[in-house]
């Protein structure tokens, strides 16, 4: 159930409703919009009695949410969610760029990557310290050393950092270093991990699983939000199909579809979505035209010697071209490219 408070409802009125929601056997989730506050009521409480709260002071309406994801649904919040990270906004009319290498390899490599990302005008530095690899013999990441190197690169450039979390036991450490915590495609339905992320106060960047539906992605977001963390960013990064001409099939249908279904920001990763550097720029343009709130791409100072994902990583010249060519599409789409 969703309770929509009237415009200008007082803090005491909102508090009174949340208390009554709890008394009726529901867990309340207060979502503050620009003009109105919405209270999500999750659980198996008394639905008949909660409908009667429509007569309570400060309440505008009470209605059920038909979608299985209650908090992530567009019906629970008409305004787009804007995730603010150190003054950089994701969603709400902005289009941002996350860029950097697949893996943190050395101090020189990540510092050079950060310098290039910063100088070209991108907004976030990405880099993996913990790497989920198909083969147990592949490079698995520098772990805490990698996190420390990312933090040092942030100090040098001012770029907020995003890095992947693989295990609940690593959450305190990653939370200590990261500005945004990424949950990769392989862990999209690691529900224990998602619930722990819901207890963090850091934004969560949730990638769609290789064979996951849109609804499954939104239900995974719901796991995080149900624990109290509403700063969730969704990422379309390609799904597995029968096609073999590229690494994955980048499902750009997902962008406008998600925009209808949820208020959460939507980012597209054409690097993993295609696995080919020659397709990254055109698919980034298409993603922005489709309404994406940001692009994540892989950039390495020297892709030929990258420890992972070299074939899909833009080199510095390609990345400079990428940043120049996407900006007209940002403007045409009606979004703003933060400076």
N, C-alpha and C positions, 0 to 999 in steps of 0.2 A: 504494500500500500504506500501511497505517496500523499503527504499532507503539504499543501501549498499555503504558506502564510501570506497574509495581506501585505501590500506594499507599506512599509513603515511600521510593521509589527515590532513591538518592543522586545527587548531582551528578556524581560520577565514573562511576557506572553509565550515566547519561544521556549523558555525554560519550563514553563508550566505544561506545555504540550509534550515536551520530551519526557517529563516525569510521568504523565498520564500514559504515554506510549509504553514506557517500561512497565507500568502497573498492569497493562493489558497483555503482557507477555511478549512484547516485541523489543528488538534492539534498535535504537534510533541512530540515524546518520544524518547530521545536519549539514546541508550543502547550501552555502551562501552564494547567491547570484548577485548581479549588479543592482537589481531592483527588488528582488524577492528572495525569501529564504524557503527552501524546500526541506522537508524532513522525510527521509526514507525510513520505512518501518519494515524491518526484515525479521522473519521468524514465523512461528506457527501460532501466534496469539489469537485473540478474539477479534476476528475481522468485522463482525457485525457491530460490535461496540465501538471499534475504532472509527467506523464510518460516522458514528454519532458525534465525533469531535468536530464535525463541520459547523456545529453551533457554538463552539468555544470561542472565546475572545481572541481576535487576531488571526483566525483561520479563514482562508478564502475558499478552499475546496479540498475534498478528500476523494481519491480515486485509486482503483487498482492498476497495477502495471502488468500488462499482458506478457511482456517479455520475461524470460527466466533470469536475465540480468537486470536487476532493479536499479542499482546505483549508477551503472554505466549508461543506462538508457537515456536517449534524448528526451523522453517524456518526463524524466526526473529533473531535468535542467535544460531549459531552452537555450540559454546563452552558452557559447563555447567555453570550455574550460581553458584557462590560460595558466600555464606552468611557468613560474618565474624562477630563473636560476641566476643568481648574482646579477640581477638587473636585465638579463636577456630573457625575453618572453617567447614561449613556444605556444602557438595557437593564438586565436583571437585576431587574425589579420596579418600576422607576421609569417615570414618564411625564412627558416634558418638552415644553416649547413653544419653538419657534424662530419669531421674529416680527420684522417690520420691512418696509421698503419694497422693491419690486422693484429699484429703482436708487438709488444714492447720488446726490443731485442738488445739494445745497448743504450748507454747514456747519450752518445753522439747521435744515434739514429732517432731517438724520440725528441731530442732537442732540435735537431734539424727539421724534423716533421712539424713540430710545433711552430717553429719560425716560419715555415712555408705556409702553413694553415693560417697563421695570424696575418702575415703580409698580404695574402691573397684575399682577406676579408671574410673568412669563415668564422663561425661563432663558438664552436666547441671542438675540443681535441679528443678524438677517440683512440683507444689503444687497449689491447688485451693483455692483462697480467696473468689471468687464468684462462687457459684455452681448452675448450672441449674439442677433441680431435677424433676423427673416425678410427685412426690407428693408434694403439697404445704406444707405438714407437715414434710417433711424430712429436714435434716440439710442443710441450704442454704449457709453456709460459714461465716467466721469471717469478711469479707469485708476489710476495711482499716486496721484493726488490723492484719488480716492475711497477707496483703501486707507488713506491717511493720515487722512482724516476718520473712517473707521470706527475706527481705532486710538485717535483722540482721544475718540470717544464711549465706547469701552471704558474709557478712563482715568477718565472722568467718572462712569460708572455701575457699573463692575465687571463688566459683561456680557461673556462671551466672544463673539467674532464668527465668523460663517461667511460666506464669500464664494466666488464661482464662479471657477474656473480654466478658461481656454479653450485655452491653448497651452503646450506644454512649455517654451518659452522664457520664459514668465512665471512659471514655478514658483518660482524662487529669490525673486522679489519677493513673490509671494502668500504663500509659505511664511514669509517674514519678518514679515508682518503678521497673518495669519489664525490663529485657534485651530482651526478646522475648514475644510478645503478641500472645496468642492462641485464635483462633476462633473455638469453638467446633462444633461438628456435627450438633447440633440442630440449630445453627446460620449460617450454611454455606451459606444459601440463604437469610440472613438478609441483603439486599442490602444497606440499609442506614448505617448499621454498617460497612460493607465492604468499602464503600466509605469514611467513616471517618477514617478507618484504613489506607486507601491510602494516607491520609494527614499526617500520623505519620512518623517519621524517624526511628521507631523501626521495626525490622524484624517481619513478620506476619506468624504464624504457622497455616495453614488452614487445618482443618480436613474435610474429606469427609462425607457428610450427610448419614444418615442411609439408604436412598432409592435413592441416587443420582447417576447419571451416571458419567462416566469419563469426558464427555464433560461439564456437569453441574459443576463439580469441577473446571475445567479449566476456565469456564466462570466466576465463582466466583473469581478465582485468577485474572482474567482480570479486574474485578471491582476495585480491590485494585490497580493493576498496572496502570490502566487508570487515577488514581488520582496522580500518580507520585512515588509511593513506589514500587520498583522493587524487594525488598528483601522479597520474598514470599517462604515459605517452604510448600510443600504439604504433607498430611498425610493420608495414608490408615489405617482405624481403624475398618474395618469390616462393612458389609452391612446386612440389614435385609432380610432374605429369609425364606423359609418354614421349614428349619432345626431347631430342638429344642434341639439337643444334646449339644449345646454350645450357648453362649449368642448371638453372631453374626457369620456371615460367613466371614472370613478373605479372601479378594479377592486379592491373590498374583499375579493374572494375571495383576492387575493394575500397578505393579512396572515396568516390562519391557514395558508395553503398554505406560505408562506415559513417560518413558525414550525416547521412539520414538517420542512422540507428543510434549514434552516440554523440555526446558532447565532448568527448576526449580528443586531444590533438592526434593527427595522423601523419606519420613520417614514412617516406619510401626509401628503401635501400636498393638502388639499381646495381650496385657492385655484386652483392650476393644474388640479387634477382636475375642477373644475366651471366655473371662469371666471365664477362668479356669487356675489355676496356673500350673497344670500339662501339659498344652499345650503351655504356654508362651515360654519356652526355645526352644522346637522344631520348633515352628512357627517363632521365631526370627532367628534361623539358616536358615530356608527356605527363609525368607525375605532377609537376607544378600546374600544368594546364588542367589536370583533373581535380585540383583543389588541395594538394598536399600542403601541410604546414611546415614541411622541412624535408631535407634530403640528407641521408647518411651515405658517405662513400669512403672507399679505401684509397689512401694516398701514401705512397712510400717514396723516400728520396731516391731509392735505387731498387725498383721492383725485381730486377733480375736476380738479386741476391736476398730477397725477402725470405724469412723463415717460413712464412705461410701466406697463401693467397696472392702471390706475386702476379699471376696471369690476369687478375681482375683489378689490380691496384694501379691507379693513375700515377704517372711520374710527375715531377714538379711542373714541367711545361704543359702536360695534359691538364693538370689541376688548375693552372692559371687560365687555360682556355675554358675549362668547365665553369669556373666562377664568372668569367666574362659572358659566356653564352647563355647561362640560365637567368641572368638578371632581367633581360627584357621580358621573359616569360613570367617572372614574378610580378613585374609591373602590369603586364597585360591581364594577369589573373586577378588583379585588384588587391594584391597583398603588398606588404612592405618588407623590404630587405634591410634588416637593421644594420646600421653602420658601426 
